[in-house]
Amino acid sequence: MRYFSITALAIIAVGIALSAAAETAPPPPKLEPQITIVRRENETVEEYRVNGRLTMVKVTPRHGRPYYLVAGGADGTFIRRDSLDTGLRVPLWVLFSF
């Protein structure tokens, strides 16, 4: 009987601690990008911002292929890419079939 009451108290204490920890967690940040489109005479520029920070720029010239400027790191540099394709190709081999 004594072990039952100690176990019951431990379970109640853990439950109270878990409920208190769950209530204090902040909500996750909103990660929806804000897109600003600027049309110029020779090109269209689309700026993608997440939480006010510029993360990517898509430049579409009037004649030619579009290119992207993607944020490279915390220092504010941008890396030019001709496409958003990473080049990663996952093998899709069939190992077993039933």
MIDRENTI-123810 format. One record per residue (C-alpha): x, y, z; residue in three letters; residue number from 1. Coordinates in steps of 0.5 Angstrom, whole numbers, plus 500, padded with zeros to 3 digits. Layout:
N
ATOM,u,v,w,residu,num
ATOM,X,Y,Z,Ala,NUM $
...
***
This chain:
98
ATOM,u,v,w,residu,num
ATOM,500,500,500,Met,1 $
ATOM,506,505,502,Arg,2 $
ATOM,509,504,495,Tyr,3 $
ATOM,503,505,491,Phe,4 $
ATOM,502,512,495,Ser,5 $
ATOM,509,514,493,Ile,6 $
ATOM,508,512,486,Thr,7 $
ATOM,502,515,485,Ala,8 $
ATOM,505,522,488,Leu,9 $
ATOM,511,521,483,Ala,10 $
ATOM,506,520,477,Ile,11 $
ATOM,502,526,480,Ile,12 $
ATOM,508,530,480,Ala,13 $
ATOM,511,529,474,Val,14 $
ATOM,504,530,470,Gly,15 $
ATOM,504,537,474,Ile,16 $
ATOM,511,539,471,Ala,17 $
ATOM,509,536,464,Leu,18 $
ATOM,503,541,464,Ser,19 $
ATOM,507,547,467,Ala,20 $
ATOM,512,546,462,Ala,21 $
ATOM,507,545,456,Ala,22 $
ATOM,504,552,458,Glu,23 $
ATOM,510,556,458,Thr,24 $
ATOM,513,554,451,Ala,25 $
ATOM,512,560,446,Pro,26 $
ATOM,508,559,439,Pro,27 $
ATOM,513,558,433,Pro,28 $
ATOM,515,564,429,Pro,29 $
ATOM,511,565,422,Lys,30 $
ATOM,515,563,416,Leu,31 $
ATOM,511,565,411,Glu,32 $
ATOM,515,569,406,Pro,33 $
ATOM,513,576,404,Gln,34 $
ATOM,514,578,397,Ile,35 $
ATOM,515,584,394,Thr,36 $
ATOM,515,585,386,Ile,37 $
ATOM,518,591,383,Val,38 $
ATOM,517,592,375,Arg,39 $
ATOM,523,596,372,Arg,40 $
ATOM,524,597,365,Glu,41 $
ATOM,528,592,363,Asn,42 $
ATOM,527,587,369,Glu,43 $
ATOM,522,584,374,Thr,44 $
ATOM,525,583,381,Val,45 $
ATOM,521,579,387,Glu,46 $
ATOM,524,580,394,Glu,47 $
ATOM,522,574,399,Tyr,48 $
ATOM,523,576,406,Arg,49 $
ATOM,522,572,412,Val,50 $
ATOM,520,575,419,Asn,51 $
ATOM,523,582,415,Gly,52 $
ATOM,530,579,413,Arg,53 $
ATOM,531,578,406,Leu,54 $
ATOM,532,571,404,Thr,55 $
ATOM,532,571,396,Met,56 $
ATOM,531,575,390,Val,57 $
ATOM,529,573,384,Lys,58 $
ATOM,531,577,378,Val,59 $
ATOM,527,576,371,Thr,60 $
ATOM,530,580,365,Pro,61 $
ATOM,525,582,360,Arg,62 $
ATOM,530,578,355,His,63 $
ATOM,533,572,358,Gly,64 $
ATOM,533,567,363,Arg,65 $
ATOM,531,568,370,Pro,66 $
ATOM,536,568,376,Tyr,67 $
ATOM,536,568,383,Tyr,68 $
ATOM,540,571,389,Leu,69 $
ATOM,540,567,395,Val,70 $
ATOM,542,569,402,Ala,71 $
ATOM,549,565,403,Gly,72 $
ATOM,550,566,411,Gly,73 $
ATOM,549,571,417,Ala,74 $
ATOM,554,576,414,Asp,75 $
ATOM,549,579,408,Gly,76 $
ATOM,552,576,402,Thr,77 $
ATOM,548,573,397,Phe,78 $
ATOM,550,567,392,Ile,79 $
ATOM,547,567,385,Arg,80 $
ATOM,544,561,382,Arg,81 $
ATOM,541,560,375,Asp,82 $
ATOM,536,555,378,Ser,83 $
ATOM,533,553,385,Leu,84 $
ATOM,535,546,383,Asp,85 $
ATOM,540,543,388,Thr,86 $
ATOM,542,538,384,Gly,87 $
ATOM,541,532,389,Leu,88 $
ATOM,539,526,386,Arg,89 $
ATOM,536,521,390,Val,90 $
ATOM,537,513,388,Pro,91 $
ATOM,530,510,387,Leu,92 $
ATOM,532,503,386,Trp,93 $
ATOM,527,497,388,Val,94 $
ATOM,530,493,393,Leu,95 $
ATOM,525,488,395,Phe,96 $
ATOM,518,487,391,Ser,97 $
ATOM,512,483,394,Phe,98 $
***
